[in-house]
């Protein structure tokens, strides 16, 4: 039986790469992204019951409205994947402006928290569901010139651990490190060196089975797609 899967950040990168393989397996996808044109393309290629909406996860009011519409149409998610993310332009921390620093935090940490607040109460009422918070290699290590991103992903690890202690039986939250994948964000910090790493579509071939296999026994774990 197909699952209802909610994915943030479906307009490009890892989120976009997950959509079609999951649809092909009979799952219902509710996705979002900030760019209207790719969202329209997704909705055209994956019509109802799938739904895709233009949403900025850093905006709580937008997340609330989106979640309400998704829950009314498709019910609570069996799997919630917090994938939407942002990274700063390479620079020492003291040269990064407040707007850029806070933008990374609002998307990576604030957006994840907002989506959790919007969807998890319905999952708790249903008595089941898995929440996946996308972390990073830089959620366990650090590198120069990406301090805001590192801080946000270390924050995801801590947020996930704390939340795992709060969830009732039957639900689970995990942090998942996708590995080093050639996405727009990697190109931002690695430049041409990003091309030596696998792309999102190759990653998805392994990630789909990995994500679908996560269950309530994994609550609180920090996992990596291998």
C-alpha positions in Angstrom: 0.0 0.0 0.0 1.3 3.4 -0.9 2.4 5.9 1.7 1.7 9.7 1.9 5.1 11.3 1.8 5.7 15.1 2.4 8.9 16.5 1.1 10.2 20.1 1.3 12.5 21.6 -1.2 11.2 19.5 -4.2 12.1 22.0 -7.0 15.8 20.9 -7.3 18.6 18.8 -5.9 17.8 15.9 -3.6 14.2 16.7 -3.1 13.5 16.8 -6.8 15.4 13.6 -7.3 13.2 11.8 -4.8 9.8 12.7 -6.3 9.6 10.5 -9.5 11.0 7.3 -8.0 8.6 7.5 -5.1 5.7 8.3 -7.4 6.7 5.4 -9.6 6.4 3.1 -6.6 2.8 4.2 -5.9 3.4 6.7 -3.1 1.5 10.0 -2.9 3.8 13.0 -2.7 3.0 16.4 -1.2 5.9 18.7 -1.9 6.9 22.3 -1.8 9.5 24.7 -3.0 10.2 28.4 -3.3 10.2 28.6 -7.1 6.8 28.8 -8.8 7.8 27.6 -12.3 9.4 24.2 -11.2 6.4 23.7 -8.8 4.0 24.1 -11.8 6.1 21.6 -13.8 6.0 19.1 -11.0 2.2 19.4 -10.6 1.7 19.0 -14.3 3.9 15.8 -14.5 2.5 14.4 -11.2 -1.2 15.3 -11.0 -3.6 14.7 -8.1 -3.6 13.1 -5.6 0.0 14.4 -5.7 0.2 18.1 -4.9 3.0 20.7 -5.1 2.8 24.2 -3.7 5.0 27.3 -3.7 6.1 27.7 -0.1 9.0 29.3 1.6 9.6 27.1 4.7 11.2 30.1 6.4 7.7 31.8 6.5 5.6 30.2 9.3 2.3 31.6 7.9 3.0 30.0 4.5 3.9 26.7 6.1 0.7 26.7 8.2 -1.5 27.3 5.1 0.3 24.7 3.1 0.1 22.0 5.9 -3.6 22.7 6.4 -4.3 22.2 2.7 -2.1 19.0 2.5 -3.7 17.5 5.6 -7.2 18.2 4.2 -6.4 16.6 0.9 -4.1 13.7 1.7 -4.2 13.3 5.5 -1.2 13.1 7.8 2.1 12.0 6.2 3.5 8.5 6.8 6.9 10.0 6.0 7.9 13.6 6.4 11.2 14.6 4.8 12.6 18.0 5.8 15.0 18.5 2.9 14.8 22.2 2.1 18.1 23.9 2.7 20.3 26.9 2.0 24.0 27.6 2.3 26.0 30.8 2.6 28.5 32.1 0.0 32.0 31.1 1.0 33.4 33.6 3.4 34.9 33.8 6.9 32.2 34.1 9.5 33.0 37.7 10.4 32.5 38.8 6.8 29.1 37.2 6.4 26.3 39.8 6.8 23.5 39.3 9.3 20.8 38.9 6.6 22.8 36.0 4.9 23.6 34.4 8.2 20.0 34.5 9.4 18.6 33.4 6.1 20.6 30.1 6.4 19.3 29.6 9.9 15.7 30.5 9.0 15.6 27.9 6.2 17.7 25.1 7.7 16.7 25.2 11.3 13.6 27.4 11.4 12.0 25.9 8.4 12.5 22.4 9.7 11.0 23.3 13.0 8.0 25.0 11.3 7.3 22.0 9.2 7.5 19.8 12.2 5.1 22.0 14.2 2.7 22.1 11.2 2.5 18.3 10.5 3.6 16.3 13.5 0.5 16.9 15.7 -1.6 15.2 13.0 1.0 12.3 12.8 0.7 12.0 16.6 -3.1 11.8 16.4 -2.7 9.1 13.8 -0.3 7.2 16.1 2.4 6.6 13.5 4.9 8.3 11.1 8.5 8.9 10.4 10.2 12.3 10.4 13.5 12.6 8.5 15.6 15.8 9.0 18.3 16.1 6.4 21.6 16.7 8.0 25.0 16.8 6.4 28.6 15.6 6.8 29.0 19.1 8.2 26.5 18.2 10.9 29.3 16.2 12.4 32.4 18.1 11.2 33.3 21.6 10.1 35.0 23.4 7.3 36.2 27.0 6.8 33.9 29.6 5.1 30.7 27.7 5.7 30.3 28.3 9.4 26.5 29.3 9.2 25.7 26.1 7.3 27.8 23.9 9.7 26.1 25.5 12.7 22.6 24.9 11.2 23.3 21.2 10.5 24.8 20.7 13.9 21.6 22.3 15.1 19.6 19.8 13.1 21.4 16.9 14.9 20.6 18.4 18.3 17.0 19.3 17.4 16.5 15.7 16.2 18.0 14.1 19.3 15.8 16.3 21.6 12.6 15.7 19.6 13.2 11.9 19.7 12.9 12.0 23.5 9.5 13.8 23.2 7.7 11.7 20.6 5.2 9.1 21.7 5.5 5.4 20.8 4.9 4.6 17.2 6.7 7.6 15.7 10.3 8.3 15.0 12.5 11.2 14.1 16.0 10.7 12.6 18.7 12.9 11.2 20.0 11.7 7.8 23.3 12.6 6.3 22.9 12.2 2.5 26.7 12.2 1.9 28.5 14.6 -0.6 26.3 15.1 -3.6 26.8 17.3 -6.6 23.9 19.8 -6.0 23.7 23.6 -6.5 24.7 24.0 -2.9 27.8 21.9 -3.2 28.8 23.8 -6.4 28.5 27.0 -4.3 31.2 25.9 -1.9 33.2 23.4 -4.0 33.1 25.1 -7.3 34.1 22.9 -10.3 35.2 20.3 -7.8 31.6 19.4 -7.1 31.4 17.6 -10.5 33.6 14.7 -9.1 30.7 13.7 -6.8 27.6 11.8 -7.7 24.5 13.7 -8.8 21.1 13.7 -7.1 19.5 11.2 -9.4 22.3 8.6 -8.7 21.9 9.3 -5.0 18.1 8.8 -5.1 18.6 5.2 -6.5 20.0 4.3 -3.1 18.2 6.8 -0.9 14.6 5.8 -1.8 15.0 2.3 -0.4 16.9 3.7 2.6 14.3 6.3 3.5 11.4 3.9 3.1 13.0 1.3 5.4 13.3 3.7 8.4 10.9 2.7 11.1 9.9 3.5 14.7 12.8 1.4 16.0 15.2 4.0 14.5 13.9 6.9 16.7 16.7 9.3 17.6 19.3 7.8 15.3 21.8 9.8 13.2 22.0 7.9 9.9 23.8 8.2 6.7 22.8 7.1 3.2 25.3 4.5 2.0 
